[in-house]
Amino acid sequence: MTADERSAGRIEARLREAGTAPRAEGAKRYLKSSLEHLGASVPQVRAEAKPVARSISSHDELLGLAKALWAKPVHERRLCAVFLLEARVDLLRPRDLPAIRRFVRESKTWALVDVLAVNVLGELLVGHPEAAGRLDRWADDDDFWVRRSALLSQIRPLRAGAGFERFAGYAEAMLDEKEFFIRKAIGWVLREVGKTRPDEVYWWLLPRAGRASAVTMREAVKYLSPPQRQDLLAARAGGPGGGQ
């Protein structure tokens, strides 16, 4: 057994002790999860990850422990791995994108994917904007969780001032998808951009309002001005091509 495996085992033991059977059953049912659940809460997993993250001093140490935690199909172990990556994203590099994509692909739940996409991948792109183009392949992936991650990864860069074009291209390609988690992700990013750049959201969405799903539109218009919101909702009510 490696040092990383021993550390992961000790973390699991502490999380198992913190968990309860009713919470494990409830979380497994709520997330429709195929993983084992220990019944530790999200705050408890975060509290476990925090001092461990502070003790990590190198890239290899971070990835080694994250992979060791991930290797066993236990939800809280994998969530702890995600929180470690989130806390020490400063140690990650663009060469880690394949490992992050594997974690996303194997997650199969928003409870893991969304932290990886927004807080890990997104922050990595803020620190290394030269890697942004490598997400283009994610946006065309067969796995909708990977495509969702490509969308959500744009929140932090957009907030930091990145151009709208890359996200717009991803969203255009996925706008007609029926998958709820894709529709929600497009709306989520538009909502976040709308807080500070509402005109970009309005003018991009107006000619596409007839194609946008209700869930996308509901999220997207939250921070727009009342006239903008009214225009978009009217355009959507007009059906395909509305607002053009």
Number of C-alpha atoms within 10 A of each C-alpha: 5 9 11 18 18 14 15 23 16 12 20 21 13 14 21 17 12 14 19 15 13 11 15 19 14 13 18 18 11 9 13 11 14 12 16 15 22 25 23 21 17 13 9 16 23 17 13 18 22 15 11 16 18 11 10 15 11 13 15 12 14 22 19 17 22 24 18 20 27 22 13 16 15 16 25 29 27 23 24 29 27 25 25 25 25 22 18 18 19 14 17 22 14 17 9 14 16 10 12 20 21 11 21 24 17 15 23 19 14 16 13 21 26 21 21 27 28 21 21 25 29 26 23 26 20 21 16 14 14 10 15 18 11 12 23 15 11 20 23 15 14 9 13 19 25 27 26 28 27 30 29 25 28 28 24 23 22 20 15 11 11 15 12 16 9 18 24 18 14 21 24 15 12 20 20 13 15 10 12 12 17 24 23 20 23 27 26 22 23 29 24 20 24 21 15 14 18 20 14 13 24 21 12 14 23 22 18 20 27 23 19 25 19 16 17 24 25 16 20 29 24 18 19 21 14 11 9 18 19 13 16 26 20 16 22 24 13 13 14 15 14 18 19 10
